[in-house]
Amino acid sequence: MSTDLFLLYRLLRKSYMMGRTPMTLAFLFQTTFLIGILTVTGCSSKLSAVSATGTVMHKGKPLEGASVMLGRGGRDITKGELAIGKTDADGRFALTTYVGPQEELKGAVVGKYDVTISKYIIPPGMTEAQYKALVAKVDAISASGAMMPPDQQLPDLVEMLPAKYSAIGKSELSADVTAQGPNVFQFDLN
């Protein structure tokens, strides 16, 4: 199980238990979809994947911490229709295709994909230190079984990228994963 997906699940679970609402409808959809990857039951896959990597640049600089999702068809994970990666400090990512709760394939299944690239950031007007301090406070209150008062809830994270890159069904990005490769994708976002 991917550590990033588990952490995302924990964040949503805490948010729900503390009475917070999801960040945005798009985030809710994408997050629910990712959590679905963890809960789908299935048997061993007969799918195979090929290596698929790439780089994401934003305004000429590497974009760190962005989620890269390649989806096709109905985005059915049991059919290998969804591959996910996360960018590192150099903007590089390697895709993984999840085909069940305990099975993942390194790379992506051959096919044409719609691509979404998303990065949620701390809301304007708040520093990272302030946000982390508030998260620590919320975690401490949550650990005691209490709920945060409505006026002290964590503010919603905001999508850094426009819908033409980050929204499923609206993204203008695409990728064609081929059997012969090299399947190294460069996404330059303005």
C-alpha positions, 0 to 999 in steps of 0.5 A: 500500500502506498504511504502517500495514499495511506496518509491521504486516507488518514487526513480525510478520516480525521477531517470527517471525524472532526466535522470538517468539510472536504476542501473542494468538490474536485478534491473530494472526488479525486480523494474518494477515487484514490481511497477507492483504490485501497478498498477495492477487493479483487484477485491477482491481476493478469495485467502488465505495465510498462515503465512510465515516468516523467517530469512536471515543470511549472513556470519553468521550475520543477513542481514538487509534491504534485499528484500526477494521474493518468486515467482512461476509460471508466478509470476502473482500477481492476482493468488498469485504467488508472496510474498515479505518481507524485513528483519529487523535488526535481519534478520527476515522477514514476507511475504506479498502477494499482489493480487491487488493495494489495497489488500494484504494478510499476508503470502504466498499462499500455493505452491513451490517457487523460492526465491530471496534475494537481497540487494542494497548497496552504491557503493564502495569508497563512505560513507553512509554520502557522498551518503546521502548528494548527494541524498539531493542535487539531491532532492533539484535540482529536487524539483526546476524542474531542472536536475542534470548535467551528471557528478553529477548524483547519482552513481548506487547502487550495488547488494551486493549478488551474482546471485545465491541468488539475480537473478530471474531465477538464484537463487539456493534458494527455499521454500515450503509453506505448509497449515500445516506450520510452514513455517518458513524459514532460509536462510544462505547465504555465 
